Amino acid sequence: MNNIVLYMSMSLDGFISGPQDGPGRGFGIGGERLHDWLSPGGVDPGSHRPTSGPGTVVFDEAMATGAVITGRRTFDFAGRWDGDHHDGVPIFVLTHSAPDEPAPGHATYVTDGIEACVAKAKAAAGDRDILLHGASVAQACLRAGLLDEMELQLVPVLLGQGRRLFEDLPPDHHELELVRSLEGADALYLRYRVRSKGPEGSKRSEST
């Protein structure tokens, strides 16, 4: 069974971008620091894959996913990835209303809610996991009880301002289980399983 997995780089004070993020500056002011873990010893030309360190494990897992779910804001700020996030896998963009022009490349706009978006991604991914991008869509998945795991790259920096991953969540209680911790020079790589999914979604405890 495939899982919905959030991949996110985050500062110690909870920010996933610096202030004043926008199109062409998706990381905001100073937010590029959160992604230094991708190149501690350089990257392979053309692939952006780290050449050393535990980040290679996380990167390879992310690139092995069979579909991508993202929010419209993240999609637009990232230049829509030119229609191809990685390896031509389908991209499902959650949005309230689709623009007049069609989505580029392998992307599809989904306007009928997070449940429909997840269902489409699961069907497209086969037995491979689904990569989740963006704070708003991550919160929507969490509230709906559809988020299975989080792969967080915790970067030892305080940004002070910007966009927080878990800003303005409702007072639901979500229990997490740490299933893996990898320590690198530029980040602490923490993988959590979402065990209890809050009153709005199904509650379950799983073991592997």
C-alpha positions in Angstrom: 0.0 0.0 0.0 1.4 3.4 -0.9 1.8 6.2 1.6 1.4 10.0 1.5 4.7 11.3 2.6 5.4 15.0 3.3 9.0 16.0 2.5 10.0 19.3 3.9 13.1 21.3 5.0 12.4 23.3 8.1 14.3 25.7 10.4 14.6 25.0 14.1 11.9 27.6 14.8 9.5 26.0 12.3 9.8 28.0 9.1 9.9 26.4 5.7 10.7 29.7 3.9 12.0 33.1 4.7 9.8 36.3 4.5 8.6 37.8 1.2 8.4 34.5 -0.7 6.8 34.7 -4.1 7.1 33.7 -7.8 10.7 33.4 -8.7 11.7 33.6 -5.0 9.9 30.5 -3.5 12.3 30.3 -0.5 11.9 33.9 0.5 14.6 36.0 2.0 17.3 33.8 3.5 15.2 30.6 2.9 17.8 29.1 0.6 19.7 28.1 3.8 17.1 25.4 4.4 18.3 23.5 1.4 22.0 23.6 1.9 21.7 19.9 3.0 21.3 19.1 -0.7 24.9 19.9 -1.5 27.2 19.3 1.5 29.8 17.7 -0.8 28.5 18.8 -4.1 25.8 17.5 -6.4 25.7 15.2 -9.4 25.4 17.4 -12.6 21.9 17.5 -13.9 20.3 15.5 -11.1 20.7 17.8 -8.0 21.4 14.6 -6.0 23.9 15.1 -3.1 27.1 13.2 -3.6 27.6 12.3 0.1 26.0 12.3 3.5 22.6 10.9 4.8 20.8 13.4 2.6 21.4 11.0 -0.3 19.1 8.5 1.4 16.3 11.0 1.7 16.8 12.4 -1.8 16.7 8.9 -3.4 13.5 8.1 -1.5 11.8 11.3 -2.6 12.8 10.7 -6.2 11.4 7.1 -6.0 7.9 8.3 -5.4 5.3 7.7 -8.1 3.3 10.9 -7.9 3.4 14.4 -6.4 0.7 16.3 -4.6 1.2 20.0 -4.2 -0.7 23.2 -3.5 -1.3 25.8 -6.1 0.8 28.4 -4.2 3.9 26.1 -4.0 3.4 25.0 -7.6 3.4 28.5 -9.0 6.2 29.7 -6.8 8.4 26.8 -8.0 7.8 27.9 -11.6 5.5 24.9 -12.0 8.7 22.7 -12.2 8.2 23.2 -16.0 5.6 20.4 -15.8 8.0 17.7 -14.5 9.0 17.4 -10.9 10.9 14.2 -11.4 11.0 11.4 -13.8 7.8 12.4 -15.5 5.6 11.2 -12.6 2.1 12.8 -12.5 1.7 16.0 -10.5 -1.7 16.8 -8.8 -2.1 20.5 -8.0 -4.8 21.2 -5.3 -6.5 24.5 -6.0 -9.9 26.1 -5.5 -10.2 27.0 -9.1 -8.1 26.1 -12.1 -6.7 28.8 -14.4 -7.8 29.1 -18.0 -4.6 27.7 -19.4 -4.0 24.0 -18.9 -1.4 22.8 -16.4 2.0 22.2 -18.0 3.6 18.9 -18.7 2.6 16.1 -16.3 0.6 18.3 -14.0 -3.2 18.3 -13.4 -5.3 20.8 -11.5 -7.6 19.2 -8.9 -10.5 21.4 -7.8 -12.8 18.9 -5.9 -10.9 18.7 -2.6 -8.0 17.0 -0.9 -9.8 13.6 -0.7 -10.2 13.5 -4.5 -6.6 14.7 -5.0 -5.2 12.0 -2.8 -7.4 9.3 -4.5 -6.1 10.4 -7.9 -2.5 10.4 -6.8 -2.8 6.9 -5.2 -4.3 5.5 -8.3 -1.6 7.0 -10.5 1.3 6.0 -8.2 0.6 2.3 -8.2 2.5 0.7 -5.3 4.9 3.7 -5.0 4.6 6.4 -2.3 3.3 9.9 -3.0 5.4 12.9 -2.4 3.6 15.8 -0.7 4.8 19.4 -1.2 3.6 22.6 0.5 2.3 23.8 3.9 -1.3 24.3 3.0 -1.8 21.0 1.3 0.1 19.3 4.1 -2.3 20.8 6.7 -5.3 19.8 4.5 -4.0 16.2 4.4 -3.4 16.2 8.1 -6.8 17.6 9.0 -8.5 15.0 6.7 -6.6 12.1 8.3 -4.8 11.3 5.0 -1.2 12.1 5.8 0.8 8.9 6.6 4.4 10.1 7.2 6.6 13.2 7.4 10.2 13.3 6.3 11.5 16.5 7.9 15.0 17.9 7.3 15.5 20.0 10.5 18.1 22.6 9.7 20.1 24.2 12.6 19.1 27.8 11.9 16.6 30.3 13.3 15.0 32.3 10.5 12.8 34.3 12.8 10.2 35.2 10.1 8.7 33.5 7.1 6.1 30.8 6.5 5.7 28.1 9.2 4.8 24.6 8.3 2.2 24.1 11.0 0.9 27.6 11.3 -2.8 28.0 12.4 -3.6 24.3 12.7 -6.9 23.7 14.5 -6.7 22.3 18.1 -6.7 18.7 17.0 -4.3 16.3 18.6 -1.9 14.3 16.3 0.4 11.7 17.7 3.6 11.1 15.8 6.0 8.1 16.0 9.7 8.6 15.1 10.6 5.8 12.8 14.1 7.0 11.7 16.6 9.6 12.6 19.7 10.4 10.5 22.3 13.0 11.6 24.2 15.0 9.0 26.5 18.0 9.2 23.8 20.3 7.7 20.6 18.8 9.0 18.9 16.3 11.2 16.7 14.0 9.1 13.6 12.9 11.0 11.0 10.6 9.6 7.7 10.3 11.5 4.6 8.2 11.1 1.3 9.9 11.9 -0.3 7.5 14.4 -3.4 9.3 15.6 -5.0 11.5 12.9 -7.2 13.9 14.9 -11.0 14.0 15.3 -11.7 15.0 11.7 -10.0 11.9 10.3 -9.7 8.3 11.2 -7.7 7.5 14.3 -5.4 4.5 14.1 -2.1 3.2 15.5 0.0 1.1 13.2 3.2 -0.8 13.6 5.5 -2.2 11.0 
